[in-house]
Amino acid sequence: MRFKWFLSLLILPALFGVFRIYKATERAIWHEKGFSLEKIICDDAHRSRGNFVLSPEVVACLRQPFFYLARGKQCYAFESSDGQYVLKFFQQQHFRAKNTHDTQEVAYKKQRLQNLIQSCRLAAGLPEETGVFYVYMGEASMEGSGLSLPQLTLLDMRGQLFTVPLEKTQFVLQYKVEPLKQTLIRLMHDHKEAEAKKRIEQIFTLLVTCRKKGIEDRDEALIRNNNIGFVENRAVYIDTGQFAKVDTPMTKADFDQEIKRLRPLEKWLEEHYPVLAEHFHNQCCQQY
């Protein structure tokens, strides 16, 4: 009995120590990956002027609460309570240099943010192809309207409620998009094959139209990243962070590269919906 009692005195503190290490690790992971206001508040030096007019429609949209939806590589996404919009905040911690005295790191982080800002501005110039409703990069054009950004009510993934000073953030407001595969599954389940084929045609139209307007999306993992969806009766890009200007018309080689990005979709269709895979193949032949 004395030995068991002595052994318990040794084991219990050890177990307690392991538990404390586990909880500390859990807190560290949450601090790194979780949401906080600090992670979306923009440094003054990173604010960028924009010519996007703050309208009554935008203000009305932002007066409703938003709920946590997802976290990407560059943004946190929240869905509006009416289910019509998605609000994406830049993850500002990715653009802050850990060593502010390292001029090379500071310049690199600044350039990364500028690339994202430029991409979002290009996306805002393509509302039909991106579903972007409004962007705010640190300053807004009020044009004497007397409007101002409201305080936003936000619910994060752990059920914590925040009041967000929007004027101190950088964000993109986008119409809620139904992702590509979910759309096709829903339509085929409802025996709407013709409409599903129309959706596939709209994907090709999206790729070609953007290029004709001098913009291309450079997401190499377009399907794997779930970066195409639908708003009403048109296909749109969901991610607004990889747009770039192009000055040359689309060539056959360019079109083939676009098709290459869609190949994972073709394979998925061959496995689940062969009739749609055939339609996809026909579109590849007809578009160029």
N, C-alpha and C positions, 0 to 999 in steps of 0.2 A: 504493500500500500504506500509506504513511504517513497519507494522508487517511482510509482505512478504519479504520486503527488509532485515529486521533484521534476519528473519528465514534463508534466503539464506546465510547470513554471517556465520551462525552457521553450516549449512549443507555442504556447499562447502569445507571448510577446513577438515571436517570430512571425506568426500568422497575422498579428496586428500590424507588424511592420510591412509585410507584403501587401496588406489591404491599403495601408496609407500610400505606398508607392503606386498601387493601381489607381487610387483616386487622384493622386497628383498627376499621373500620366493622362488620365481621362480629362482632367481640367486643362492640361497643357494642349491636348489635341483639340478640345473644344475652343480654347482661346485662338488656336491657329486656324481652324476651319469654320468656326461658328460665326454668327452675325453679331455686330456691335455697331453703334453709331460712329465710333471712332474710325471704323473701316470704310465708311462712305463719306465722311466729311472731307471736303477737298481743301488742300493747302492753298493759301492765297496765291502763291507763286504759280500754281497750276491752272488758275482760272483762265478761261478763254472767251473772248468776245464772240457773240453769235448774232445773227440777224433773224432769228426765229421769233416771230411776234407772239407774245403771250396773249391768248384770246380768252373770252369768257367760257368757251367750250373746254379749253384745257384746264382752267381754274375749277370749273364745275366737276370735271373728271377727278381732279386731285383732292377734292373735298371729301370723297368717300374713303373708307378704310381699305387698305391693301393687305393681303395675306401671303405668307411665304409660299413660293412655288418651286424654285430650284436655285442651284448655284452653279455657275459656269466657271471657266478659267479666268474671266475678266470682270464678270458682273454677278450681282445677286438679282434674282427675278422675283417679283411679287405680283399677284393677281388681284385685280379690283373686285370689290364685293359684288358688283353687278355682272362679273364674269366676262366683260367686254374688252378689258385692257390688261396689258402687262407692263409693269414699271421696272426698268433695269437700272440699278445703281452701279457705277464703277467701283470696283474693289481698290480703293485708293492705296492700301498697304502694298500693293504690287508695284506702285510707281514712286515709292519713297525709298531713297537710298539709305541703306543701313549705316553707311559711313558717309556723312555729309561733307567730309573733308576730301573724299575721293572724287575728284572732278570727273574722272572717266565714268564712274558708276552713276554719278548725278546726271551726267549728260545722257547716258544710256537709258536711265529710267524716264527722263524727261522726253526723250525721243519716242519711247514706247507709248507714253500717254498721248503724245501728239499724233502718232499714227492711229491710235484708237479714236481720238477726237475727229480726225480727218475722215476716217471710215464712217463714223456715225453721221457726219455732215453729208457725205455722199449718199448714205442710205436715206436720209431725210429728203434728199432731192429726188428720190425714187419712191414716193409713197405708195404707188400702185404695185411696185415690185417688192416692197419691204414691209408694208403695213405700218410704217413709222408715222406717228401722229404728232409728235413734238419732241425736240431735243433741247436740253439745257446743259451748257458747258461751263457755267459759272456766272454768266451775265445774260440777261434777256432784254429784248427790245419791247418796251411798253407802249411806245408811240403815243404818249399822252393819254393813255386809256385809263390811268388810275388803278390798273390792276396790279396785283402782286401775288407771288406764290404763297399758297396757304401752308399752314402747319399740317403735316401729313400724319395720319394714324396708321401704324404699321404693327402687324403681328408676325413675330419671327417663328422659326421652326420649333422652338422649345416653348411656345406659348407666351413669350414675353411681349409686352405691349410697349411700343416706343412712340414718341412724338418727334417727328423728323423736321428740322429746319431746312426745307428744300433748297432755299437760296444758297446754302453752304455745301451743296452736293453737286454732282454731275450725273445726269440721268437721261435715259431714252424712254419715251412713252410710245407704246406700240399696241396696235389692235391685237386681241387674243387670236392666236393662230391655231388651227387644228393640224397636228402633225401629219405627215404624208402617209405613213403606214396605217395609222389609226383611221384615216379617212377612207383609204382603199378597203380595209377590213370591214368598216361599217357599211359601205356601199355594196360590197359583194354579199355581205350577210343579209342585206335588205333586197337582194336580187336586182340591184341597179347597175348592171354591167355596163350599159351605155354611158352612164354618168361616170363610172370609174375610168372608162377609156378616155372620156373627156378630160378627166383630171391628169391623166398621163400626158395628153397633148399639151395641157397648160404648163407642165413642167418644162417641156422643150421650148414653149413660147417664152417662158421666163428667162431661160438661159440666153436665147437669141436676142430678145428685146433689150436686156441689160447691156449686152455687148454693142448693139446698135446705138445705144445712148452713151457709149464711151465709158461704161463702168463694168467691171468684172468682180465676181466674188472669188477669192483665192483660197477658199476652204478645200483642201485636197481630200478630206474625208467627209464629203458633203452628206452622204447617206448615213454613215456610221455616227456622225455628230448630230443627226436628226435636224438638219439645217434647212429643210424645205417643208412647207405646210401650205394651208389654204385659208384665205379670208374671203368669205362669200364665194364668188365664182372665179377666183384667180389664184394662181400659185404665187407664193412669196418666199423670200429668204427670211428665216427666223433670226439667225445670228447677224448682227450688224457690225461686227468687229473686224472683218477682213475684206473690205471693199477697196478697190484701187482704180484709178483712172487709166484708160488705155486710149491711145491715139490712132490706132490702126484698125481697119475693118477686120471682121472675123474671116480667117482663112480656113481651108479644109483641115489643116493641122490643128488650128484652134478648136474647131468644132469636134474633132476627134478627141481632143483632150477633155472637152466638156463631157462627151459621152463616156469617157473613161471614168470620170467621177461618178457617173450614174450606174456603172456596171454592178455594184453591189445590189442595187434595186432590181436590176434585171434578173440576177441570180435568185433573189428572194421571190420574185414573181414566178419564175420557172418552177420553183419548189411548191408554191402555195396556190398560184392562180395562172396556170399556163396560158389561158386565153388572153390575159392581160400582158403576159410576157411576149406573146406574138404581136400584140398591138404595139408594145414598146419597140420591138425590132423593126416593125414597119415605119414607125416614126423616125427612127434613126436613119432609115434609107430615104425618107421623103424630105427631111428638114434641110439637108444640104445638097 
